[in-house]
Amino acid sequence: MSDLLLELYSEEIPSDSQVSARSQILQNFKTFFDKNGFKDVSSEAYSTPKRLIFYFDKLPKKIEIEAKKIKGPKVGSPEQAISGFMRSNNLANSDLFEEDTDKGRFYFANLNKSEKLFEEEFRKNVQSILSVSWKKSMRWCDFSLFWGRPLISILCLFDGSLLPFDFFHLHSKDHTYVDGPYEDKAFIIKSFKNYVSLLERKNIVFKNEERLDLVKKDILSLLKKNSCEEFIHERLLQEVVNLVETPTVLKGFFDKEFLKLPDELLILTMQTHQRYFPMRSMITGKLLNSFIVVTNNVDTEKKIVKGNEKILYARFCDADFFYKKNIRENLVKQVGKLKKVTFYQGLGTVYDKSQRLRIMAGFIGELIGGKRSECEVAGSICKADLVSDLVKEFPELQGVLGKYFALAQGFTEDVAVAIEDHYQPVGPNDKVPKEKISVAVAISEKVDNLVGFFGINEKPTSSSDPYALRRSALGLLRIIIENRLTLSLRELLNTSKNSYFSQGIVFSNLKFTDDILDFLLERFKNLLKDQNIRAEIIEAVIDSKRADDFLSIYQKIKSLHKFMRMQEGKDIVEVYKRAKNILSEFEKELDKTIFGNPETVLFKSPEETNLFEKINAIREHLTTPARFRSNDETLKILAESKDTVDKFFDNVKVNDDNDQIRKNRVELLFLLRKTFDSFCNFSRFES
């Protein structure tokens, strides 16, 4: 068996593009192998900023082609199609014969069993194997090749010997470079083992996982040595690992004066602009005036560290300048600048949105026991930081910087925190706002988004949600549930609608309220399924309670979920099923001639009277205002009816010979079923 080594040496390719190209080329190789029937091929693929490396073992020297009959063009096709078929299969005119098929008469040919050299087949397919769909690509000089960065050299060995081929303007070779063709000499490669030995000798860590482990270990060691929190930003780590091939982890410093800036601003500047790892003291929990940088060279003379410190100093100077400038700009006056910022075509400006949030936040604040005036202030200025220089530079800090601006300008801490929190929760694991003002503004933000976009028919589809309305819906539901808020969402949607209409905004979707409630209901179901609640439990409650108070629905579902795993739950379902099974014989009469109104004068046994009294006791409990009874208590009362129901069925013949008595007993059972149905649809549990 043979092996193949391929190295594509280029200028430094960005991290994401590098990983994507490696994956695509490896898949192209696998497709080529499958097409030719190669089995048990051992594959390795690696990448560094300059190299895409592929190594395959257990390859055949020759490709065996089995004898087979192949179908060609239809008889009467253009000569060009026929000659192309013959040329691609190395056929002569005498090799062709005609046969009838279901679709007409076609040319066929018999191919004899043959062999092809691996090298020949590889050369034929090299263009498709090295085909990469780049997110961003470039051309250079007058070459026609598009690549992520200029491709300089191609090393290709088959069984330790050069496998010559052309790829656009490049010719494959048997040598590679360490620092590039302009910096050092070419190194002749004789085998994969020889190639690995060269890279290791030059301290090039070409294996991605090995490089990741090495960098991570060195960063953690440096953090531990400096008594810092051992936290590493995972996505940043993955990126920097793919930006170096001779990784060296270094520590740098910056002026302590910059620690007066918000932590979020410092961290984002270091991580986003410079790809540095910030350092936070484990003792104080505060940022230190130091950072970690992963470089591509050993820094014996401290020149690399000093260079990075100078760059970071310039970045922090810019941040400091704009922070001091923005913090002096009155937030209330900044709101006026939002008139020049479009929220969305057809939904007004961000200024219009801020005014809607002011109204909604005040309304919701009163409902949940917050101060209306403070809620209105927070709602009106929560978008003011969008026009600041820093948020334009760091959109990720919208809300965060607004909080710092508000605190510096004398707003209360609750108002300032509300500015930061009103976007929350963004992800499924984010914390929800807890303070009343924060909750009011956060709910207002999400309701305004849903009402606006559903109102102009910009609803999410199964494959697209460009305005993150699913995120708004889930965030809204989580805020309501986790803060135990009893709110009528229909009322909130109508209040938001009136705010839009008062600004002269017209909706094309007149049934947007129902659409939003249905949309919220689907998100609500997904939220519950993520908590491992069975689908029939969810549907049982929703069937009987199509309300817009999601907290009460959630609490009922949670109670039912708990009881369905207990004996009481089984007792409730058994009672319901026994009544339903008898009533199934009278299904056509239910709600037509039978309404659940039994006559006590027709009772002939104490079991009938006892069951009627039990039902009335349950119904009396269910008519008690919800705030005075719990779902757990209700389910216990329903379960306690089992003994009474069992005695009724053991001692009473429902299908009595007397029509009046029979009908009265059916009325009694229908009343029992209706009483149970008023809590939830227990028929969902029949299976």
C-alpha positions in Angstrom: 0.0 0.0 0.0 1.1 3.6 -0.7 0.8 7.0 1.0 0.2 10.5 -0.2 1.4 13.8 1.4 0.0 17.1 0.2 1.0 20.5 1.7 -0.5 23.8 0.4 1.8 26.6 1.5 0.4 30.1 1.4 0.5 33.5 3.0 -1.3 33.6 6.4 -4.9 32.5 6.1 -7.5 33.8 8.7 -8.6 31.3 11.3 -12.2 30.7 10.1 -11.2 30.4 6.4 -8.4 28.1 7.3 -10.6 25.6 9.2 -13.2 25.7 6.5 -10.7 25.1 3.6 -9.2 22.2 5.5 -12.6 20.6 6.0 -13.7 21.1 2.4 -10.5 19.7 0.9 -10.6 16.7 3.2 -14.2 16.0 2.1 -13.2 16.3 -1.5 -10.5 13.7 -1.0 -13.0 11.4 0.6 -15.4 11.8 -2.3 -12.6 11.0 -4.7 -11.7 7.9 -2.7 -15.3 6.7 -2.5 -15.7 7.2 -6.2 -12.8 4.9 -6.9 -13.7 2.3 -4.3 -10.8 3.0 -1.9 -11.5 1.4 1.5 -9.8 1.6 4.9 -7.8 4.7 3.8 -6.1 6.4 6.8 -6.7 10.2 6.7 -5.0 13.1 8.6 -5.6 16.8 8.0 -4.0 19.7 9.7 -3.7 23.5 9.3 -1.6 26.3 10.4 -1.8 29.9 9.2 0.6 29.1 6.3 -0.1 25.4 5.7 -3.0 23.1 4.8 -1.6 19.6 5.3 -3.1 16.3 4.2 -1.7 12.8 4.7 -3.3 9.6 3.5 -2.0 6.1 4.1 -3.2 2.6 2.8 -3.7 3.9 -0.8 -3.4 1.5 -3.8 -0.8 2.1 -6.4 -3.3 1.1 -9.1 -7.0 1.5 -9.5 -8.8 -1.6 -10.7 -11.8 -1.0 -13.0 -14.3 -3.8 -13.3 -15.8 -4.7 -16.7 -19.1 -3.1 -17.3 -21.6 -1.8 -19.9 -22.0 1.9 -20.0 -24.8 4.0 -21.5 -24.1 6.9 -23.8 -26.1 9.5 -25.6 -29.4 8.9 -27.4 -29.1 7.8 -31.0 -29.4 10.9 -33.2 -27.8 13.1 -30.6 -25.4 15.9 -31.8 -22.0 14.6 -33.0 -20.4 16.7 -30.3 -22.2 14.7 -27.5 -21.2 11.4 -29.1 -17.6 12.3 -29.6 -17.4 13.6 -26.0 -18.7 10.3 -24.7 -16.1 8.3 -26.7 -13.3 10.6 -25.7 -14.1 10.5 -22.0 -14.1 6.7 -22.0 -11.3 6.2 -24.6 -13.6 4.5 -27.1 -13.5 4.1 -30.9 -16.5 4.2 -33.2 -16.3 0.4 -33.5 -16.8 0.1 -29.7 -20.3 1.6 -29.8 -23.5 -0.4 -30.3 -27.2 0.5 -30.1 -29.9 -0.8 -27.9 -33.5 0.0 -27.2 -34.6 1.2 -23.7 -37.8 2.5 -22.2 -36.8 6.0 -23.1 -35.7 5.2 -26.7 -32.7 3.9 -28.6 -29.3 4.7 -27.0 -25.6 4.1 -27.7 -23.8 1.6 -25.4 -20.3 0.3 -25.0 -18.7 -2.5 -23.1 -15.6 -1.6 -21.0 -13.1 -4.3 -20.4 -11.6 -4.9 -17.0 -8.6 -2.6 -16.7 -6.2 -0.8 -14.4 -5.3 2.9 -13.9 -2.4 4.3 -12.0 -3.3 6.3 -8.9 -1.1 9.2 -10.0 -3.0 9.5 -13.3 -6.4 9.5 -11.8 -5.3 12.0 -9.1 -4.0 14.4 -11.8 -7.3 14.2 -13.6 -9.2 15.1 -10.4 -6.8 17.6 -8.7 -8.9 20.6 -9.8 -12.0 19.3 -8.1 -10.1 18.0 -5.1 -8.5 21.4 -4.4 -11.8 23.3 -5.1 -12.6 25.4 -2.1 -15.6 27.7 -1.5 -14.0 30.6 0.3 -16.0 33.1 2.3 -13.6 35.7 1.0 -10.9 35.0 -1.6 -8.4 37.0 -3.6 -6.4 37.0 -6.8 -2.8 38.3 -7.1 -0.5 39.3 -10.0 -2.1 38.3 -13.3 -2.9 34.7 -12.1 -6.4 33.4 -12.5 -6.4 31.4 -9.2 -8.7 32.6 -6.4 -7.5 31.5 -2.9 -7.9 32.6 0.7 -4.5 34.2 0.6 -1.8 34.0 -2.1 -0.9 30.3 -2.6 2.9 30.1 -2.9 3.9 26.5 -3.1 2.5 22.9 -3.4 4.3 19.9 -1.9 3.0 16.6 -3.1 4.7 13.2 -2.6 3.3 9.8 -3.5 5.2 6.9 -2.0 8.1 9.3 -1.1 8.4 10.5 -4.7 7.3 13.7 -6.3 3.8 13.4 -7.8 3.9 16.1 -10.5 0.7 18.0 -11.4 -0.3 21.5 -12.3 -2.8 23.6 -10.3 -3.5 26.8 -12.2 0.0 28.6 -12.4 1.6 26.4 -9.8 3.6 23.1 -10.3 3.8 20.6 -7.5 7.2 20.1 -5.9 9.1 17.9 -3.5 10.2 20.7 -1.2 8.6 23.1 1.4 9.6 26.2 3.3 9.7 27.2 7.0 9.5 31.0 6.7 8.7 31.3 3.0 10.7 31.3 -0.3 12.0 34.8 0.2 13.3 34.3 3.8 15.0 30.9 3.7 16.0 28.0 1.5 13.7 25.2 0.4 13.8 21.9 2.3 13.6 18.7 0.3 11.1 16.3 1.7 11.5 12.5 1.2 8.5 11.2 3.3 5.8 12.2 5.7 8.1 11.1 8.6 10.9 13.3 7.2 8.3 16.2 6.8 7.1 15.8 10.4 10.8 15.7 11.6 11.6 18.9 9.8 8.6 20.8 11.3 9.3 19.6 14.8 13.0 20.6 14.4 11.9 24.1 13.5 9.4 24.2 16.5 6.4 24.2 14.2 3.4 22.6 15.9 1.3 21.6 12.9 -1.2 19.4 14.7 -4.2 21.5 15.7 -5.2 19.6 18.8 -1.6 19.5 20.1 -1.3 23.3 19.5 -4.5 23.9 21.3 -3.5 21.9 24.3 -0.1 23.6 24.4 -1.5 27.1 24.3 -4.3 26.4 26.8 -1.8 24.8 29.2 0.6 27.8 29.0 -2.3 30.3 29.5 -3.7 28.5 32.5 -0.2 28.2 33.9 0.4 32.0 33.6 -3.1 32.8 35.1 -2.4 30.5 38.1 1.1 31.9 38.6 -0.4 35.4 38.9 -3.3 34.3 41.2 -5.9 35.0 38.5 -9.2 33.5 37.7 -8.5 30.5 35.4 -11.0 31.5 32.8 -10.3 31.3 29.1 -12.6 32.7 26.4 -13.1 29.5 24.3 -13.9 31.1 21.0 -10.9 33.5 21.3 -8.7 30.5 22.2 -9.8 28.6 19.1 -9.0 31.6 16.9 -5.6 32.4 18.3 -4.5 28.8 18.1 -5.1 29.0 14.3 -3.1 32.2 14.0 0.2 30.7 15.1 2.3 27.7 14.2 5.2 28.2 16.7 3.1 29.3 19.7 4.6 31.3 22.5 2.4 32.7 25.4 3.6 36.0 26.8 2.4 38.5 29.4 2.2 42.2 28.9 1.2 45.3 31.0 -0.7 48.5 30.5 -1.1 51.7 32.5 -3.2 51.3 35.7 -5.0 54.6 34.9 -6.9 52.7 32.2 -8.5 50.5 34.9 -10.8 53.5 35.6 -12.6 52.6 32.3 -15.5 50.1 32.5 -14.2 46.5 32.6 -16.5 45.5 29.6 -14.8 48.2 27.5 -11.3 47.1 28.4 -12.1 43.4 27.9 -13.7 43.9 24.5 -10.9 46.1 23.3 -8.3 43.4 24.3 -10.3 40.5 23.0 -11.8 41.9 19.8 -9.2 44.3 18.5 -6.0 42.6 19.8 -7.0 39.0 20.5 -5.5 39.3 24.0 -6.6 37.4 27.1 -7.5 39.7 30.0 -6.4 38.8 33.5 -8.7 39.1 36.5 -7.5 38.7 40.1 -8.9 35.7 41.9 -8.5 37.5 45.2 -10.2 40.9 44.5 -12.3 39.8 41.4 -11.0 42.9 39.6 -9.1 43.3 36.3 -5.4 43.6 36.5 -3.3 45.9 34.4 -1.9 43.0 32.5 -2.8 40.8 29.6 -1.8 37.5 27.9 -0.9 37.4 24.2 -0.1 34.4 22.0 2.6 35.1 19.5 4.3 33.2 16.7 7.9 33.6 17.9 10.0 33.4 21.0 10.5 36.8 22.6 14.1 36.7 24.0 14.6 40.4 23.9 11.0 41.4 25.1 10.5 43.3 21.8 7.3 41.5 20.9 5.8 42.3 24.4 6.8 45.9 24.1 5.3 46.2 20.6 2.0 44.7 21.8 2.0 47.0 24.8 2.4 50.0 22.6 -0.5 49.0 20.3 -2.8 48.3 23.3 -1.8 51.7 24.8 -3.0 53.4 21.6 -6.2 51.4 21.7 -6.9 52.3 25.3 -6.1 56.0 24.7 -8.8 56.1 22.0 -11.3 54.3 24.2 -10.5 56.7 27.1 -10.9 59.7 24.9 -14.3 58.7 23.6 -15.5 57.4 27.0 -14.8 60.8 28.6 -16.4 62.5 25.7 -19.6 60.3 25.6 -20.0 60.3 29.4 -20.4 64.1 29.3 -23.1 64.0 26.7 -26.5 64.4 28.3 -28.5 61.2 27.8 -31.9 63.1 27.6 -30.5 65.3 24.9 -29.0 62.3 23.1 -32.5 60.9 22.8 -33.3 63.6 20.2 -30.5 62.4 18.0 -32.4 59.1 17.7 -34.8 60.8 15.3 -32.2 60.4 12.6 -31.8 56.7 13.2 -34.4 54.4 11.5 -35.7 51.6 13.5 -37.2 49.7 10.6 -39.0 50.9 7.4 -42.6 51.2 8.3 -42.0 51.2 12.1 -40.6 54.7 12.5 -37.3 55.8 14.0 -35.5 54.6 17.1 -36.7 57.9 18.7 -40.3 56.7 18.0 -39.5 53.4 19.6 -38.0 55.0 22.7 -41.3 56.9 23.2 -43.3 53.7 22.8 -41.0 52.1 25.4 -41.6 55.0 27.8 -45.4 54.5 27.6 -45.2 50.7 27.8 -42.6 50.6 30.6 -44.7 53.0 32.7 -47.8 50.9 32.1 -46.1 47.6 33.0 -44.3 49.1 35.9 -47.6 50.0 37.6 -48.9 46.5 37.0 -45.9 44.8 38.7 -45.6 47.3 41.6 -42.8 49.5 40.2 -42.5 53.3 40.2 -44.2 54.5 37.0 -42.0 57.7 36.7 -38.7 55.8 37.0 -39.9 53.1 34.5 -40.8 55.9 32.0 -37.4 57.5 32.4 -35.6 54.2 31.9 -37.8 53.4 28.9 -37.2 56.8 27.3 -33.4 56.9 27.6 -32.5 53.1 27.2 -31.6 53.6 23.5 -29.7 56.9 24.0 -26.3 55.3 24.0 -26.8 54.0 20.4 -25.6 57.4 19.1 -22.4 57.4 21.2 -19.0 57.0 19.5 -18.2 54.0 21.7 -21.3 52.0 20.8 -20.7 52.7 17.1 -17.3 51.2 17.6 -18.4 48.4 19.9 -22.1 47.5 19.2 -21.8 44.6 21.7 -21.7 47.2 24.5 -25.0 48.9 23.8 -26.9 49.1 27.1 -23.7 48.3 29.0 -22.2 51.7 28.3 -25.6 53.4 28.7 -25.6 52.1 32.3 -22.3 53.8 33.0 -23.3 57.0 31.3 -26.5 57.1 33.4 -24.7 56.5 36.7 -22.2 59.3 35.9 -25.0 61.7 35.1 -26.9 61.2 38.4 -29.7 58.7 37.4 -30.6 56.2 40.0 -28.9 52.8 40.0 -32.2 51.1 39.2 -32.7 53.2 36.1 -29.1 52.7 35.0 -29.3 48.9 35.5 -32.5 48.8 33.5 -30.7 50.4 30.5 -28.2 47.5 30.6 -30.8 44.8 31.3 -33.5 45.7 28.9 -31.9 43.6 26.1 -31.7 40.5 28.4 -32.0 37.6 28.2 -30.2 37.2 24.9 -29.3 33.5 25.1 -31.1 30.6 26.7 -28.6 30.6 29.6 -28.5 34.3 30.3 -30.0 35.6 33.5 -33.3 37.4 33.3 -33.8 41.0 34.8 -35.1 40.9 38.3 -35.5 44.5 39.4 -39.0 45.9 38.7 -37.8 48.8 36.5 -35.5 46.4 34.5 -38.3 44.0 34.1 -40.8 46.6 32.9 -38.4 48.0 30.3 -37.2 44.5 29.2 -40.8 43.3 28.7 -41.6 46.6 26.8 -38.7 46.0 24.5 -39.7 42.5 23.5 -43.4 43.3 23.2 -42.7 46.3 21.0 -40.5 44.1 18.7 -43.2 41.4 18.4 -46.1 43.8 17.8 -44.2 45.9 15.3 -42.8 43.1 13.1 -45.9 41.0 13.3 -48.0 44.1 12.6 -46.2 44.7 9.2 -46.2 41.0 8.4 -42.5 40.5 8.9 -42.9 37.2 10.7 -40.3 34.5 11.2 -40.3 31.5 8.8 -39.2 28.0 9.5 -35.7 28.8 8.1 -35.3 32.5 8.8 -35.7 34.9 11.7 -33.7 38.0 10.7 -35.2 40.2 13.5 -34.6 37.6 16.3 -38.3 37.4 17.2 -37.9 33.9 18.6 -35.3 35.3 21.0 -37.7 38.1 21.9 -40.6 35.6 22.5 -38.5 33.3 24.6 -37.0 36.2 26.6 -40.5 37.5 27.3 -41.8 34.2 28.5 -38.7 33.6 30.7 -39.0 37.0 32.3 -42.7 36.4 33.1 -42.2 32.9 34.4 -39.0 33.4 36.4 -40.3 36.6 38.0 -43.7 34.9 38.7 -45.6 37.7 37.0 -49.4 37.5 36.4 -49.9 39.5 33.3 -52.4 39.5 30.4 -50.3 39.4 27.3 -53.3 40.3 25.2 -53.6 43.5 27.2 -49.9 44.3 26.7 -50.1 43.6 23.0 -53.1 46.0 22.6 -51.4 48.7 24.7 -48.3 48.4 22.4 -50.5 48.5 19.3 -52.1 51.7 20.5 -48.6 53.3 21.0 -47.8 52.4 17.3 -51.2 53.8 16.1 -50.8 57.0 18.0 -47.6 57.6 16.0 -49.5 57.2 12.7 -47.9 53.8 12.0 -50.3 51.5 10.0 -50.3 47.7 10.3 -51.0 45.5 7.3 -51.7 42.4 9.5 -54.9 43.0 11.4 -54.8 39.6 13.2 -51.3 40.2 14.6 -52.5 39.7 18.2 -53.6 36.2 17.6 -50.6 35.5 15.5 -48.3 36.6 18.3 -50.1 34.6 21.0 -49.9 31.5 18.8 -46.2 32.2 18.2 -45.6 32.6 21.9 -47.5 29.4 22.6 -45.2 27.4 20.3 -42.1 28.9 21.9 -43.7 28.2 25.3 -44.1 24.5 24.4 -40.4 24.3 23.3 -39.4 25.9 26.6 -41.3 23.2 28.5 -40.0 20.4 26.4 -36.5 21.6 27.2 -37.4 21.0 30.8 -38.3 17.4 29.9 -42.0 17.8 30.4 -44.0 15.3 28.4 -46.0 16.6 25.4 -49.3 15.2 26.5 -49.0 17.1 29.9 -48.4 20.3 28.0 -51.3 19.7 25.6 -53.7 18.6 28.4 -53.4 22.0 30.1 -53.3 24.1 26.9 -56.4 22.4 25.6 -58.4 23.5 28.6 -56.8 26.9 29.2 -56.1 29.0 26.0 -55.5 32.0 28.1 -52.8 34.7 27.8 -51.6 34.4 31.4 -48.6 32.1 30.8 -47.5 32.0 34.4 -50.7 30.3 35.5 -50.4 27.9 32.6 -46.8 27.1 33.5 -47.6 26.5 37.1 -50.5 24.2 36.3 -48.3 22.2 33.9 -45.5 21.9 36.5 -47.9 20.6 39.1 -49.4 18.2 36.7 -45.9 17.0 35.6 -45.1 16.3 39.3 -48.4 14.5 40.0 -48.3 12.3 36.9 -45.3 10.6 38.4 -47.1 9.9 41.6 -49.9 7.5 42.6 -52.4 10.4 42.9 -51.8 11.1 39.2 -52.6 7.6 38.2 -55.8 7.7 40.4 -57.0 10.8 38.6 -56.5 9.3 35.2 -58.2 6.1 36.2 -61.3 7.9 37.5 -61.5 10.0 34.4 -61.1 6.9 32.1 -63.8 4.9 33.9 -66.3 7.8 33.5 -65.3 8.5 29.9 -65.5 4.8 28.8 -69.2 4.6 30.0 -70.0 8.0 28.4 -68.6 6.8 25.1 -71.8 4.8 24.6 -73.8 8.0 24.8 -71.4 10.3 22.9 -74.1 11.5 20.4 -76.3 12.6 23.2 -73.7 14.6 25.2 -74.3 18.4 25.1 -77.5 17.7 23.1 -79.9 15.9 25.4 -77.4 15.3 28.2 -75.9 18.4 29.8 -74.5 17.2 33.2 -77.5 18.2 35.3 -78.6 15.1 37.3 -81.8 15.2 39.4 -81.3 14.2 43.0 -84.8 13.0 43.3 -84.0 10.2 40.8 -81.0 8.9 42.9 -81.8 5.3 44.0 -78.6 4.5 46.0 -76.4 6.2 48.5 -73.4 5.9 46.1 -75.2 8.2 43.6 -75.7 10.8 46.4 -72.1 10.5 47.6 -70.7 10.9 44.1 -72.9 14.0 43.5 -71.8 15.5 46.8 -68.2 14.8 46.0 -68.5 16.4 42.6 -70.1 19.5 44.1 -67.3 19.8 46.7 -64.8 19.7 43.9 -66.7 22.3 41.9 -67.0 24.5 44.9 -63.2 24.3 45.3 -62.6 25.1 41.6 -64.8 28.2 41.8 -62.6 29.6 44.6 -60.5 32.5 43.3 -57.2 31.2 42.0 -55.1 33.2 44.4 -56.7 31.2 47.3 -56.0 27.7 46.0 -53.0 25.9 44.6 -52.8 23.4 41.7 -51.3 20.8 44.0 -54.3 21.1 46.3 -56.7 20.8 43.4 -55.0 17.7 42.1 -55.1 16.0 45.5 -58.8 16.7 45.8 -59.4 15.2 42.3 -57.3 12.1 43.3 -59.3 11.7 46.5 -62.5 11.1 44.5 -61.3 7.7 43.4 -62.7 5.8 46.4 -66.2 7.4 45.9 -66.1 6.8 42.1 -65.0 3.1 42.6 -67.9 2.5 45.0 -70.3 4.1 42.5 -69.2 1.8 39.7 -69.1 -1.3 42.0 -72.6 -0.8 43.3 -74.6 1.1 40.6 -75.7 -0.1 37.2 -75.5 2.9 34.9 -77.4 1.3 32.1 -80.5 0.8 34.1 -83.7 -0.6 32.5 -85.6 2.6 33.5 -84.8 5.2 30.9 -85.1 8.1 33.4 -82.8 6.6 35.9 -80.3 5.6 33.2 -80.3 9.1 31.7 -79.9 10.6 35.2 -76.9 8.4 35.9 -75.3 9.4 32.6 -76.0 13.1 33.5 -74.1 12.4 36.8 -71.1 10.9 35.0 -71.1 13.7 32.4 -71.0 16.2 35.3 -68.0 14.3 36.8 -66.1 14.4 33.4 -66.9 18.1 32.9 -65.7 18.9 36.4 -62.3 17.1 35.7 -62.1 18.8 32.3 -62.4 22.2 33.9 -58.9 21.6 35.3 -57.3 20.1 32.2 -58.0 17.7 29.3 -57.3 14.4 31.0 -58.2 12.5 27.9 -54.7 13.3 26.7 -53.5 10.6 29.2 -55.5 7.7 27.8 -52.4 6.0 26.4 
